[in-house]
């Protein structure tokens, strides 16, 4: 345990000391939040008004719903993309030979692999929490409707998505052998993941078959949970302005707060089960890959002897 804690601290320190990696990772979510507000805010507001067309709804409530969508989308994307950036430490150690130095030390290989996983998760979670805090400030200015329960569930969603992103990135980066490779993978994930998880556009706006495929991806359910907990309170508030409850349910369905699969609404507990199960399965896959690599190296070492 002492060796694990030492290596985790070491990996985190190396990440934060590398200003070329740390600052972009920390600033990128804030830049994305600004870009979302500046360029996508009006799109989402217009979409909300089109859904409630013919019903009186205040601009402040529209702003509150839109802010919840923007912040939940931001955190959903960052939880995965930041994990790929944080995994650069493991790749750097393989490139520079630091990982080989650790292997000839008393530190066991399973502890070394676990240290990279834990440090990636902690760095990802920390940066996501910073992004979430900035998002909460924006939601407070736009119009706060989230309850304490919503905030607590949002934190749980962020933890699970960070764990999912860590497991996914650990598997992918397990096969990467250069820093340039990590950068290329991170850029690809950053460009595509927001569309694949329904963060940039509601799933219902995709073509029928594509929407069905995206609903099979775990990240979609994590994004839906964030949408529910950051938008749900504001959407429920439309009934306080005299709008029918059916309209509120329509907004939740249209903006992925309530996901449907084969025409059936997906319960919240099922979304949590899918997300947590995916994180667990991917973690086990990462453990298997690390174990296989360790066995292969042991065989090669024995053959050389």
C-alpha positions as CSV (number, residue, x, y, z in Angstrom):
1,X,0.0,0.0,0.0
2,X,2.9,2.4,0.8
3,X,4.4,1.8,-2.6
4,X,1.1,2.3,-4.3
5,X,0.5,5.6,-2.5
6,X,4.0,6.8,-3.4
7,X,3.6,6.0,-7.0
8,X,0.2,7.6,-7.2
9,X,1.6,10.8,-5.7
10,X,4.6,10.7,-8.0
11,X,2.4,10.3,-11.1
12,X,0.1,13.2,-10.1
13,X,3.0,15.4,-9.3
14,X,4.6,14.6,-12.7
15,X,1.3,15.5,-14.4
16,X,0.9,18.8,-12.7
17,X,4.5,19.8,-13.0
18,X,4.3,19.4,-16.8
19,X,2.8,22.8,-17.6
20,X,2.4,21.9,-21.3
21,X,0.0,19.2,-20.3
22,X,-1.5,20.5,-17.1
23,X,-2.6,24.0,-18.1
24,X,-4.3,22.9,-21.4
25,X,-6.1,20.1,-19.5
26,X,-7.4,22.6,-16.9
27,X,-8.1,25.5,-19.2
28,X,-9.7,23.4,-22.0
29,X,-13.0,22.8,-20.0
30,X,-13.3,26.5,-19.2
31,X,-12.7,27.4,-22.9
32,X,-15.3,24.8,-23.9
33,X,-17.8,26.3,-21.5
34,X,-17.2,29.7,-22.9
35,X,-17.5,28.4,-26.5
36,X,-20.7,26.5,-25.5
37,X,-22.2,29.7,-24.1
38,X,-21.1,31.9,-27.0
39,X,-21.9,29.7,-29.9
40,X,-24.3,27.0,-28.8
41,X,-26.3,28.8,-26.2
42,X,-28.7,30.5,-28.7
43,X,-29.1,27.2,-30.6
44,X,-30.3,25.4,-27.4
45,X,-32.5,28.3,-26.4
46,X,-34.2,28.3,-29.8
47,X,-34.7,24.6,-29.5
48,X,-36.3,24.9,-26.1
49,X,-38.6,27.6,-27.4
50,X,-39.6,25.6,-30.4
51,X,-40.6,22.7,-28.2
52,X,-42.8,24.9,-26.0
53,X,-44.1,27.0,-28.9
54,X,-47.5,28.3,-28.1
55,X,-47.1,28.2,-24.4
56,X,-45.9,31.1,-22.3
57,X,-42.5,30.6,-20.7
58,X,-40.2,33.1,-19.2
59,X,-36.8,33.9,-20.7
60,X,-35.1,33.2,-17.4
61,X,-36.5,29.7,-17.3
62,X,-35.4,29.0,-20.8
63,X,-31.9,30.3,-19.9
64,X,-31.9,28.0,-16.8
65,X,-32.7,24.9,-18.9
66,X,-30.2,25.8,-21.5
67,X,-27.4,26.4,-18.9
68,X,-28.1,22.9,-17.4
69,X,-27.7,21.4,-20.8
70,X,-24.5,23.2,-21.5
71,X,-22.9,22.3,-18.2
72,X,-24.0,18.7,-18.2
73,X,-22.6,18.3,-21.8
74,X,-19.3,19.9,-20.8
75,X,-18.7,17.6,-17.8
76,X,-19.8,14.5,-19.8
77,X,-17.2,15.2,-22.5
78,X,-14.4,16.2,-20.1
79,X,-14.7,13.1,-18.0
80,X,-13.5,11.0,-21.0
81,X,-11.3,13.4,-22.9
82,X,-9.3,14.5,-19.8
83,X,-8.7,10.8,-18.9
84,X,-6.9,10.3,-22.2
85,X,-4.7,13.4,-21.5
86,X,-4.0,12.2,-17.9
87,X,-2.9,8.8,-19.2
88,X,0.1,10.4,-20.9
89,X,2.2,9.8,-17.8
90,X,2.0,6.0,-18.3
91,X,3.0,6.4,-21.9
92,X,5.9,8.8,-21.1
93,X,7.2,6.3,-18.6
94,X,7.3,3.6,-21.2
95,X,9.0,6.0,-23.7
96,X,11.6,7.3,-21.3
97,X,12.3,3.9,-19.7
98,X,11.1,5.0,-16.3
99,X,8.6,2.1,-16.2
100,X,11.5,-0.3,-16.7
101,X,13.4,1.3,-13.8
102,X,10.3,0.7,-11.6
103,X,10.1,-2.9,-12.7
104,X,13.6,-3.7,-11.5
105,X,12.8,-2.1,-8.2
106,X,11.0,-3.9,-5.3
107,X,7.7,-2.4,-6.7
108,X,5.5,-5.2,-8.1
109,X,4.2,-4.9,-11.6
110,X,0.5,-5.1,-10.6
111,X,1.1,-2.2,-8.1
112,X,2.7,-0.2,-10.9
113,X,-0.2,-0.7,-13.3
114,X,-2.7,0.1,-10.5
115,X,-0.8,3.3,-9.7
116,X,-1.3,4.6,-13.3
117,X,-5.0,3.8,-13.2
118,X,-5.6,5.5,-9.8
119,X,-3.6,8.6,-10.6
120,X,-5.4,9.0,-14.0
121,X,-8.7,8.7,-12.2
122,X,-7.8,11.2,-9.5
123,X,-6.5,13.8,-12.0
124,X,-9.5,13.3,-14.3
125,X,-11.9,13.7,-11.4
126,X,-10.2,16.8,-10.0
127,X,-10.3,18.6,-13.3
128,X,-13.9,17.6,-13.9
129,X,-14.8,19.0,-10.5
130,X,-13.2,22.3,-11.4
131,X,-15.2,22.3,-14.6
132,X,-18.3,21.4,-12.7
133,X,-17.7,24.2,-10.2
134,X,-17.3,26.7,-13.0
135,X,-20.5,25.3,-14.5
136,X,-22.4,25.7,-11.2
137,X,-21.3,29.4,-11.1
138,X,-22.7,29.9,-14.6
139,X,-26.0,28.1,-13.7
140,X,-26.3,30.3,-10.6
141,X,-26.1,33.4,-12.8
142,X,-28.4,32.0,-15.4
143,X,-31.0,30.8,-12.8
144,X,-30.5,28.0,-10.3
145,X,-33.1,25.3,-10.0
146,X,-31.1,22.3,-8.9
147,X,-31.8,20.8,-5.5
148,X,-29.2,19.5,-3.0
149,X,-30.2,16.0,-4.1
150,X,-29.5,16.9,-7.8
151,X,-26.1,18.3,-6.8
152,X,-25.2,15.1,-4.9
153,X,-26.3,12.9,-7.8
154,X,-24.4,15.1,-10.2
155,X,-21.2,14.4,-8.2
156,X,-21.9,10.7,-8.3
157,X,-22.4,10.9,-12.1
158,X,-19.1,12.7,-12.4
159,X,-17.3,10.1,-10.3
160,X,-18.7,7.2,-12.4
161,X,-18.0,8.9,-15.7
162,X,-14.5,9.7,-14.6
163,X,-14.0,6.0,-13.7
164,X,-15.5,5.0,-17.0
165,X,-13.2,7.4,-18.9
166,X,-10.2,6.2,-16.9
167,X,-10.9,2.6,-17.7
168,X,-11.5,3.3,-21.4
169,X,-8.4,5.5,-21.8
170,X,-6.2,3.0,-19.9
171,X,-7.2,0.2,-22.4
172,X,-6.6,2.4,-25.4
173,X,-3.3,3.9,-24.1
174,X,-2.1,0.4,-23.2
175,X,-1.3,-0.1,-26.9
176,X,0.2,3.4,-27.5
177,X,3.9,3.6,-27.5
178,X,4.6,7.3,-28.1
179,X,3.6,10.7,-26.8
180,X,2.5,11.7,-30.3
181,X,0.2,8.7,-30.3
182,X,-1.5,9.8,-27.1
183,X,-2.0,13.3,-28.6
184,X,-3.5,11.8,-31.8
185,X,-5.9,9.6,-29.8
186,X,-6.8,12.4,-27.5
187,X,-7.6,14.7,-30.4
188,X,-9.7,12.0,-32.1
189,X,-11.7,11.3,-28.9
190,X,-12.2,15.1,-28.3
191,X,-13.6,15.5,-31.7
192,X,-15.9,12.5,-31.8
193,X,-16.9,11.7,-28.3
194,X,-19.3,14.6,-27.7
195,X,-21.4,13.5,-30.7
196,X,-21.3,9.8,-29.8
197,X,-22.5,10.3,-26.2
198,X,-25.3,12.8,-27.0
199,X,-23.5,15.8,-25.4
200,X,-23.6,18.2,-28.3
201,X,-26.9,17.1,-29.9
202,X,-29.9,15.2,-28.4
203,X,-30.0,11.6,-29.4
204,X,-33.4,12.1,-31.0
205,X,-31.9,14.5,-33.5
206,X,-29.8,11.7,-35.1
207,X,-31.1,9.3,-37.8
208,X,-33.1,6.4,-36.5
209,X,-30.5,3.7,-36.8
210,X,-27.7,5.9,-35.6
211,X,-29.7,7.0,-32.5
212,X,-30.3,3.3,-31.7
213,X,-26.6,2.5,-32.0
214,X,-25.7,5.4,-29.7
215,X,-28.2,4.3,-27.1
216,X,-26.1,1.1,-26.9
217,X,-23.0,3.0,-25.7
218,X,-22.5,3.4,-21.9
219,X,-21.4,7.1,-22.3
220,X,-24.8,8.0,-23.5
221,X,-26.4,6.9,-20.2
222,X,-23.8,8.8,-18.2
223,X,-24.6,12.0,-20.3
224,X,-28.3,11.4,-19.8
225,X,-27.9,11.2,-16.0
226,X,-26.1,14.5,-16.0
227,X,-28.8,16.1,-18.2
228,X,-31.4,14.8,-15.8
229,X,-29.8,16.1,-12.6
230,X,-28.7,19.5,-14.0
231,X,-31.7,20.2,-16.2
232,X,-34.5,18.3,-14.4
233,X,-35.2,20.9,-11.7
234,X,-35.5,23.7,-14.3
235,X,-37.7,21.6,-16.5
236,X,-40.0,20.7,-13.6
237,X,-40.3,24.4,-12.9
238,X,-42.2,25.0,-16.1
239,X,-45.3,23.6,-14.4
240,X,-45.0,26.4,-11.8
241,X,-45.6,28.8,-14.7
242,X,-48.8,27.1,-15.5
243,X,-47.6,24.9,-18.3
244,X,-48.9,21.3,-18.4
245,X,-46.9,18.5,-16.9
246,X,-46.9,16.6,-20.2
247,X,-44.9,19.4,-21.7
248,X,-42.3,19.1,-19.0
249,X,-42.1,15.4,-19.8
250,X,-41.7,16.2,-23.4
251,X,-38.8,18.5,-22.7
252,X,-37.1,15.8,-20.6
253,X,-37.5,13.3,-23.4
254,X,-36.5,15.7,-26.1
255,X,-33.3,16.7,-24.3
256,X,-32.3,13.2,-23.2
257,X,-33.1,13.7,-19.5
258,X,-35.3,10.6,-20.0
259,X,-33.8,8.1,-22.4
260,X,-36.0,5.6,-24.3
261,X,-35.0,2.3,-25.8
262,X,-37.4,0.5,-28.2
263,X,-40.1,2.9,-27.1
264,X,-39.7,2.2,-23.4
265,X,-38.4,4.8,-20.9
266,X,-35.1,3.7,-19.3
267,X,-35.3,3.9,-15.5
268,X,-32.6,5.9,-13.8
269,X,-31.3,2.9,-11.9
270,X,-30.8,1.1,-15.2
271,X,-28.7,4.0,-16.5
272,X,-26.6,3.8,-13.4
273,X,-26.3,0.0,-13.8
274,X,-25.1,0.4,-17.4
275,X,-22.6,3.1,-16.6
276,X,-21.2,1.4,-13.5
277,X,-21.2,-2.0,-15.2
278,X,-19.3,-0.7,-18.2
279,X,-16.7,0.9,-16.0
280,X,-16.3,-2.4,-14.1
281,X,-16.0,-4.4,-17.3
282,X,-13.5,-2.1,-18.9
283,X,-11.4,-2.1,-15.6
284,X,-11.3,-5.9,-15.7
285,X,-10.2,-5.8,-19.3
286,X,-7.4,-3.4,-18.4
287,X,-6.4,-5.8,-15.6
288,X,-6.4,-8.7,-18.0
289,X,-4.2,-6.8,-20.5
290,X,-1.7,-5.8,-17.8
291,X,-1.6,-9.4,-16.6
292,X,-1.0,-10.7,-20.1
293,X,1.8,-8.3,-20.7
294,X,3.4,-9.2,-17.4
295,X,3.2,-12.9,-18.3
296,X,4.7,-12.3,-21.7
297,X,7.7,-10.4,-20.2
298,X,8.2,-13.1,-17.6
299,X,8.4,-15.7,-20.4
300,X,10.9,-13.6,-22.4
301,X,13.0,-13.0,-19.3
302,X,13.1,-16.7,-18.6
303,X,14.0,-17.5,-22.2
304,X,17.0,-15.1,-22.1
305,X,18.3,-16.8,-19.0
